[in-house]
């Protein structure tokens, strides 16, 4: 198995810590002018989502995690979880709701997304940065108001609720930035 | 690619130049002589935690490994032994592998030596320099023993590796084992003490354990302590100074111990600087000296968050 030295670890690398796959968030070099050097490493456990900080002696090794991101399509959800198909291989995977996390707010059937596999098993899924979804419920608001000032809540076909400008109506399609959960624009059908 | 561009803004570089001019002015007013010494040397430091960068040089048919200096300490002490009087230098120093927000393998160092100063008198002058450049309040001073007792309740002169390791494992999320007591002390200092000091005003830490004497005199009190100090401010280690060891035999012994440690830990073998030892044998006047990281000082003065914001070209762009 490949290993990374604490000296070469960068944000985004996937490593095994306490037998769990983790992604590196930050690696800070702590070195007294004279004395032992350390690396203060911040990582997110990909199974639990928790972010933890731990100090290592500089030069110690961390085992690389066999984690890959693949493009997949969301197929459907049922009692056993959400089902995905990998675009390249047509292989299908199921992921239970707790591992899907907030991504499920933005996924409707046939949405392309990024599936994270660890040792060939699905670990997490990320929605695309932007999705187009239909508004299924929102107050009529005030016609003619195009300022977008105040805004109002709108429920989307996936169940997510986002704030939209007053002029946006029920039944319209909107583009949403999934990273911050915010309305971007209206979309013509 | 925009890597041809400087990592600092031009405004930052102008402010940097003015700070360096102010430092020169500070020493000129005090009659301290500015000197220059070689950046490339036959020998380098033996300190196991300071790794020099070797440079292969060829003169005629003869190839030799020289070292980029990790600090100008040895050469400046040779000047002192030759009768220079008090001196200062602003120069580049190089350290292998040190790269991060607060570290660049090539950095600018201010080092100065004052005849007939002990480490406390030199701390006074350091405080004046910091107040002049950073407009700080007078610095706080605590001994190494006091600071450990205050923040973690352990006296570093009368402790054991086991006690330190136990405390560290209970209070720090640390993975691994450390081979010696000083490494545990460093871990505890950087994680449990440093975040709690030097936030409002500079902090001077003095009288180190004798195992961390480096090139400082040891005072045979009970317990014996090394006349060494370090300067901290806002999470940065700014400077390290000594009431300088004058005894050549003792200095040679410390170098040999460093080399044994290096061998045991598979660290690079390095030649001992015989010219420096010869200078000590000839006689180093009673003096104290200190090295200060100029890039970090400028970060503090101008509010930079990393070294690359205050140097023309950082390591990535070098």
Interface residues (C-beta under 8 A of the other chain):
Chain A: X7 X28 X29 X30 X31 X32 X33 X34 X35 X36 X37 X38 X52 X53 X54 X55 X56 X57 X58 X60
Chain B: X47 X49 X50 X97 X98 X99 X100 X101 X102 X103 X172 X173 X174 X175 X176 X178 X182 X183 X186 X187 X189 X190 X191 X212 X214 X230 X237 X240
